[in-house]
Amino acid sequence: MSAQLISPQETYERLMGAATDSRRRRSLEALHETCRLLHERHSSDFSYKTIVTLGKDRGLPVPGEKSIVNRTGAHYRELIQAWKLVSAPSRSSAKSVSSTWIEQIKDPAVRMSVAMLEGELRAMKAKESRKSQQTGAPIIIESLEGQIISPNLRLNDAELAALKAAIDPEALRLAGLSIGTRGEVVDARGGKIHKPGFRDAIEKILSLQVR
């Protein structure tokens, strides 16, 4: 924790001084106490759900998650972020350039606000990174309602060509097969090779492929 970052106690005192009603002051006091308990436990989990659950378990009048995340809950989020920063595990690696310039901001309130935004940006980047890593995961084609669940389907050239050939009229004709009126694949005698809807299912899968 850098000495240049504002401490949770300083943040708490400033927010309490700016509070205009007793209800907000009670909520800030309850949040401050709850976060202090988490800090003493050496916890790094300062999620709103964890804070609210612990506060209520201790009988403290902590605000609900909705009150924390809505437009008027900025003071709650600032206090929580102050505790989160001071409770973050230390790292031996050098600090990022972004953290360095943030710590050089002289105004404590501005410095804390920028640190909060920087933290939210890191969280968004991490979320997008996790999403991109999941694009190659297996896809569930059918749900209980028979609808395609995930559009994250990637086919290589060979797989794409195989699916196209499976419903290509000319390719089927050369094999003595054809497409029936309900999308089924039949042989020369009318026997069903693939059930009705086969062609439609392949076409839907191909429509998800982004080239």
Secondary structure, 3 states (H helix, E strand, C coil): CCCCCCCHHHHHHHHHHHCCCHHHHHHHHHHHHHHHHHHHCCCCCCCHHHHHHHHHHCCCCCCCHHHHHCHHHHHHHHHHHHHHHHHCCCCCCCCCHHHHHHHCCCCHHHHHHHHHHHHHHHHHHHHHHHHHHCCCCCCCCCCCCCCCCCCCCCCCHHHHHHHHHHCCHHHHHHCCEEECCCCCEEECCCCEEECCCHHHHHHHHHHCCCC
